[in-house]
Amino acid sequence: MDRSELADFLRHCRARLIPADVGLSPGARRRTPGLRREEVAQLAGMSTDHYTRMEQARGSHPSRQMLAAVARALRLTGDERDHLFHLAGEEPPHDRPATEHVRPGLLLVLDRLTDAPARVVSDRGDVLAQNAMARALHGDASGPPETEHNVVWRYFTDPAARELFPAEDRDHAARTAVADLRATLARRPDDARLAALVRRLRARSEEFSALWDAHHVAVRRSDVKRFLHPVVGPLELECEVLLSPEHDQRLVVYTARPGTESHERLELLRVIGLQNLTPG
């Protein structure tokens, strides 16, 4: 808990409000801008002394209920509320559902990437958008059924999805996928779609169920991935993972080091595009 920063944040948020903002009458002329401490305390349903101590960086650790009440009283935005919780040493509430709407900024970047495979993936593993290079590398993730859009579902239920990776890399890929899914569920325990995905995977895949029971947790980050493409051959690619502000969507970009065989093969993949070619 950062008491001094918490106190400073509360004072600034209180100073920017006027009584009309929170449904109070202006009353007598005020010598300083903003709400009075007793007004914030009244709106939050707490004692003036308790709130005053928070603003003076000498209060006890506030409860989560108290933090939520103060956030409502000060009319904080979602980001500001999360900041308030962080300053108090608490994890913000998980009340923001994941969205399938790809943010325009991510789509803009995706459209500019014409020479590297790239796709937007939700933290559940749903492929939300991909460029032509990504379709050439991974296959087309569009179209029904819904589970076909999910990279974790495909990896554990479709043998063809595993054939894209060298045999010695597959266990690591499986562990990473499950650990990331567990981290996502911890952030959003009320996500019904995510919980249903986990249930289906546990029922369908013994391997997934065993890895899930191991309770490994890790957020997917940048890595080096190897692929066995059926047309251009083996690829060793740098995998960069760029998170959206809410961390519920990721822009995943694959690049190859210039001068390497993988770079030449990636260029060949760009030329081939989505042509339905087979070796030989």
N, C-alpha and C positions, 0 to 999 in steps of 0.2 A: 504494500500500500504506500503510495507516494502522497503523503499528507499535504505537503506544501503545494504540489501541482494540483491536487484535488481542490484545495482551498482556493487557489487562484482561478481555476476553471469555474468553480461555482460563483465566485464574485463577478467574473466577467459575464456569465450567462444571466445572472440576476440583473446586472446593470443595463442590459440591452432591452429589457422588458418594461412596458408601462402597464398600469392597472387594467387598461382597456384590453390589452392582449390576453388577459387571463380572466376577464369577466368581472373585474372589480371596479368600483367607482373611484374616481381620482382622489376624492377627499381633499384635505387641506393641502396647501402648496408645499411642494417637496424641495428640500434644500439640495438633494443629490439626485441624479438620474436613477431610474430603475425601480424595481420593487423593493420594499422593505423586507428585512429578514423575517419578521413576524408574519408577513403576508405569504412568503414562500413556505414557511413552516405550516401555516394554516392550510394552504393548498395541498401540502404533502401529508397532512394528518400527523404531524409530529410536534414536539415541543419546540418553542423558539430557542430555548437554551441549547437543546441538542443540535439544531441546525447551525446556530451561531458557533458552536464548538467546531463543527465541520469546516466552516469558513475561516476559522482562526487556526486551523491545522493542529488542533489539540483534542479532537474528539476521539471516541473509541471507534473500532472498526464497524462501519455501517453494515446492516444486513442487506441481503439482495432485495428484500421487499422494500426497504427504505430507499435504496438506490433507485429502484423502479418508480417509487412515488415521487422522489425528487426530480427525476427525469421528466415525468409528466407535469409536475408543477412548473418547471422551467421551460416547458415546451421544446424539449430537445429533439433534434432530428434523430433518425436511426443511427447515423454515424456518431453523432455527439453522445447519444446514450451509450453506445458501445465504448466510446472513449472514457466516459464516466466510470463505467464498470472496470475497465482496465486500470484506471488510476487508483481505484479502490482495491485492486488485486483480485478482481473477480472476473470470471468468464462471462461475456455478454449472453443474454438470453438467445436461444435458438428458435427464433420465430420468423425467420425469413425463408420462405420456401424457395427451392431451386427453380429457376426459370429455364424454359427451352427457347426463349427469345434470345437470339444471338445479338449481342450489342453491336451497333453500327460500327464502332471503332474496330472491333475484332474482324468484322466482315471486310472493312476497308483494307486492313493489313493482309487478310487472306487473299483478297483480289490482287494485291500487288506482288504476291509471291508466285511467280510463274515458273521459276526454275528450281523450286524445292518443294517436296511433299509437305503439306501443312493441312491441319484440320482443327476444328473447334470441338472439344469434347467436354461434356459436363463432368462434374466430380463423381457422378454415378457411373460414368463410363459410356454414356450415350453420345454417339457421334451426331453433332448438330449441324455441321457444315464441313465441307472438304473441297480442296481444289483438285484440278485434273491430275496433278502429280500424285496426290495422296490416293486417288482412285486407282491410278496405275500401280502404285506400290502395295496398297492394302486390299484393293478390290472395292467395289461400289457398296457403300453402306446405306444407300437410300432404298426406300420401298418397304412394304410390310414383310414379315411381322415385326412388331415393335422390338422384340428381343434381339433381332438381327442387327439393330442399330447399336447394340451395347457391346463394347470390346471385351468386357470381362465374360459376359455370357458366351460370346463366340469362342473365346479362348478355351473355356472349360467344356464346351458342348460340341464344338465343330472341329474334328481332327484336321481339316484343311487349314484352319486358322493357325494351328501349331506348326504346320509344315513350313510356314513362312520363316520360322526361327530355327537356328541350328539346335540339334538335340541337346547339346551340353548347356544351352542357355535357357531351356524351357522351364526348369525348376525355379530358376531365379525370377523369370518373368511371372510365373504363377504366384510365387510368394509376394512379389512386389504388388501385383494387382490386388490380391486379397488384403494385404496390409493397408493399402490406400483406401480400399472400400471400407475397411473397419474405421479408419480415421474419419471418413466422411459420415458414417453412421453416428459416430460420437459427437460430431458437430451438429447433426440434425437427427436426433433420435425419434422425432415425430414424423419423419418423411415416410409416408405409407408406401410409395413406389419403391423406395430404396429397400425397405424392410421386405417387401414382396419379392424383389429381385434376389435378396439373400436367401429367402426361403426356397425359391425355385432352384437356385444354384445348389443349395445343400441337398435338396431332394434329387437333383439330377447328377451331381458329381461327387463321388466319394473323396476325390482329391481336394476339391474346394472345401468340403465339410471338414476334413482333417486340418487343413490350413487355417480355416476359420476358428476351429477349436484351439489352435495354438496361440491365438490372440496376439499376433504380431501387428504392430501399428506403425505406419510410416507414410508420409505424404509423398506422392510421386514427384520426383524432381528431375533435373537435367541428368542425362546419362548417355552412354554410348551403346547403341543397339546394332546388332548384326541381323541381316535378313538374307534369306535364300530365295531370291526372286526367280520364278520359273522361266523367265525370258532373258533377263540381263545377267543373271548369276548372282554370286554373293556380294553383299553390300555391307560396309561398316560405316554407320552414319552417326553424327552427333545429334542427339535429341535434346532440343531446348524446349522447356515448358514455361510458358508465360501465363501467369495467373491474372484473372479479372479482379477488379477491386474487391468484390465479395467472395472471391476464391471459389465460386461455384462453377466457373467455366475456365477452360484452359486452351490456349493456343499452342499446339504442339507442332514444332517445325523440325524437319530433318535435313541436315546438310552434310556434305562430304568435304574432307580436306582437299584443297586444290593440289593437283599433281599426283593424286593417288588413283589406283585402279577403280576404287569406289566412286571417285569424282567422274571418271570417264563413263562408268556404267550408269551413273545417275543422269548424266547428259544424254546417254542413249535412251534411258527411260523417258526423258523429256521429249525426245524426238518421236519415240514410239507412241507416247500418249496412251490413249485408251483403245488402241487397236487390239483386236483379239488375235494375238499371235501365240504360237506354241513352238517350243524348241524343235528344230529339225523340220 
